[in-house]
Amino acid sequence: MNRAGRLAAGLIVALQLAYAIVLAAGLAALPSPDAPIPDPYFTAMELLILFIAPLLVILMAALHVATPQARKLFSLCALVFMAMCTAVTSLVHFLILTISRDLPVNWDSVFAFRWPSVAYAADILAWDVFFALSALSASQVFRAEGLSQWTGRLLLASGVLSLLGLLGVATGDMQVRNIGILGYAVVFPVAALLMRQVLSRQNF
């Protein structure tokens, strides 16, 4: 399980880097700022999310197995919340990838990935709530001085920033939600790299 966790952490970082590259290419291909990201970039991004999500569960499962007994409650919460995040976001992106394009335009309020829509709200629940709670829970596992403490701090920052993305919902301004994206798309990959090292050393 330790080896699986380290492999999952490495793949998460690589796939999130690939996602950032595809996103940048998709944004560069936009005919206008208000236009949706075109294919093949959009489809590639959806597929990458579907690959990343289960790897997050594997990473948290490996963390739970390796966590000292006294802190297993935190690692268990991290695993459960990450499984909830993965279940919700996987359903959302699978539906968007498979059936949303064949539906009439009046279904945009359900599947269009812009605010307000059911799919967007569900994805915010996944990442700005469940992911955030998972990262915050995992941050309490890492107590040893040095690398372990830095891992915990980065996970704490990732969780807090992800939660702050909910301000976008509260204000109705999805630009504010970008704070949350910083948490799970920028800070967390760095934390995952450190988690990989801590799992290797078994020094929590």
C-alpha positions in Angstrom: 0.0 0.0 0.0 2.9 2.3 0.7 4.3 1.8 -2.8 0.8 2.4 -4.2 0.5 5.6 -2.3 3.8 6.9 -3.5 2.9 6.0 -7.1 -0.5 7.7 -6.8 1.1 10.8 -5.5 3.5 11.0 -8.4 0.8 10.4 -10.9 -1.4 13.0 -9.3 1.3 15.6 -9.8 2.0 14.6 -13.4 -1.7 14.5 -14.4 -2.4 17.9 -12.7 0.5 19.4 -14.6 -0.9 17.9 -17.8 -4.3 19.4 -16.9 -2.7 22.8 -16.5 -1.0 22.6 -19.9 -4.2 21.5 -21.6 -6.2 24.2 -19.9 -3.7 26.8 -21.0 -3.8 25.6 -24.6 -7.6 25.5 -24.5 -7.7 29.1 -23.2 -5.3 30.2 -25.9 -7.6 28.6 -28.5 -10.7 30.6 -27.4 -12.2 32.8 -30.1 -13.5 35.1 -27.4 -13.2 35.4 -23.6 -16.8 34.3 -23.1 -16.6 31.2 -25.3 -16.4 27.8 -23.8 -13.1 25.8 -24.1 -13.3 23.9 -27.4 -12.5 20.3 -28.2 -10.2 18.4 -28.1 -9.1 20.4 -25.0 -12.3 20.2 -23.2 -12.6 16.4 -23.6 -9.0 16.0 -22.5 -9.6 18.0 -19.4 -12.6 15.9 -18.5 -10.7 12.7 -19.0 -7.8 13.9 -16.9 -10.1 14.7 -14.0 -11.6 11.2 -14.2 -8.1 9.8 -14.0 -7.0 12.1 -11.1 -10.0 11.6 -8.8 -9.5 7.8 -8.0 -5.7 8.4 -7.5 -6.6 10.9 -4.7 -8.5 8.1 -2.9 -5.6 5.7 -3.3 -3.2 8.3 -1.8 -5.4 8.9 1.2 -5.9 5.1 1.7 -2.2 4.7 1.7 -1.9 7.5 4.2 -4.5 5.9 6.5 -2.7 2.6 6.5 0.6 4.2 7.3 -0.7 6.7 9.9 0.2 6.0 13.6 -2.7 4.6 15.6 -3.1 7.7 17.7 -3.9 9.8 14.6 -5.9 7.3 12.5 -9.1 9.1 13.1 -7.8 12.0 11.1 -6.5 9.8 8.3 -9.8 7.9 8.2 -11.7 11.2 7.9 -9.3 12.3 5.1 -10.0 9.0 3.3 -13.8 9.2 3.6 -14.1 12.8 2.6 -11.8 12.2 -0.4 -13.9 9.2 -1.4 -17.0 11.5 -1.3 -15.1 14.1 -3.4 -14.2 11.5 -6.0 -17.6 10.0 -6.2 -19.4 13.4 -6.8 -16.8 14.9 -9.2 -16.5 11.6 -11.2 -20.3 11.5 -11.6 -20.4 15.1 -12.7 -17.6 14.9 -15.2 -18.7 11.5 -16.6 -22.2 12.9 -17.2 -20.8 16.0 -18.8 -18.5 13.9 -21.0 -21.1 11.4 -22.1 -24.7 12.7 -22.3 -24.7 16.5 -21.8 -23.7 17.3 -25.4 -26.7 15.4 -26.8 -29.3 17.2 -24.7 -31.3 20.3 -25.8 -30.1 23.7 -25.0 -32.7 24.2 -22.3 -30.8 21.6 -20.2 -27.9 24.1 -19.8 -29.2 24.9 -16.3 -28.4 21.3 -15.3 -25.2 20.4 -17.2 -23.5 23.6 -18.4 -20.3 24.1 -16.5 -21.0 27.7 -15.6 -22.8 29.3 -12.6 -25.6 28.6 -11.8 -26.1 25.0 -12.9 -26.6 21.7 -11.1 -23.4 20.2 -12.4 -21.3 23.3 -11.3 -22.9 23.3 -7.9 -22.2 19.6 -7.4 -18.6 20.1 -8.4 -18.2 22.9 -6.0 -19.5 20.6 -3.3 -16.9 18.0 -4.3 -13.9 20.3 -4.3 -14.6 23.2 -2.1 -16.3 21.1 0.7 -15.4 17.4 0.6 -11.8 17.9 -0.8 -11.2 20.8 1.6 -12.4 18.6 4.6 -10.1 15.8 3.4 -7.0 18.0 3.2 -7.8 19.6 6.6 -8.1 16.2 8.2 -4.9 14.9 6.5 -3.0 17.9 7.7 -3.5 16.7 11.3 -1.6 13.5 10.6 1.8 15.1 10.0 3.4 16.1 13.3 7.1 15.2 13.1 9.6 18.0 12.7 10.9 18.9 9.3 9.4 17.5 6.1 6.3 16.1 7.9 5.4 19.4 9.5 5.8 21.2 6.1 3.5 18.6 4.5 0.9 19.3 7.2 1.1 23.0 6.7 0.7 22.7 2.9 -2.3 20.4 3.4 -3.8 22.9 5.8 -3.3 25.7 3.4 -4.8 23.6 0.6 -7.9 22.9 2.7 -8.4 26.5 3.8 -8.0 27.9 0.3 -10.4 25.3 -1.0 -13.0 26.2 1.6 -12.6 29.9 0.8 -13.7 29.0 -2.7 -17.2 28.9 -1.3 -17.1 32.7 -1.1 -17.7 32.6 -4.8 -21.1 30.9 -4.1 -21.9 33.3 -1.3 -21.2 36.4 -3.5 -22.4 34.9 -6.8 -19.0 35.8 -8.3 -17.2 32.8 -9.7 -13.9 34.7 -10.0 -13.8 34.6 -6.2 -14.0 30.9 -6.4 -10.6 30.8 -8.1 -9.2 31.1 -4.5 -10.4 27.5 -4.0 -8.8 26.4 -7.3 -5.5 27.6 -5.9 -6.0 25.2 -3.0 -6.6 22.0 -4.9 -4.9 22.6 -8.2 -1.7 24.5 -7.1 -1.0 23.9 -3.4 -2.1 20.3 -3.1 0.2 18.9 -5.9 3.1 20.3 -3.9 1.7 18.7 -0.7 1.3 15.4 -2.6 5.0 15.4 -3.5 5.9 15.9 0.1 3.4 13.2 1.2 5.2 10.9 -1.2 8.5 11.5 0.6 6.9 11.1 4.1 5.3 7.8 3.0 8.7 6.7 1.8 10.4 7.6 5.1 7.5 6.6 7.4 8.2 9.6 9.6 4.9 11.2 10.6 
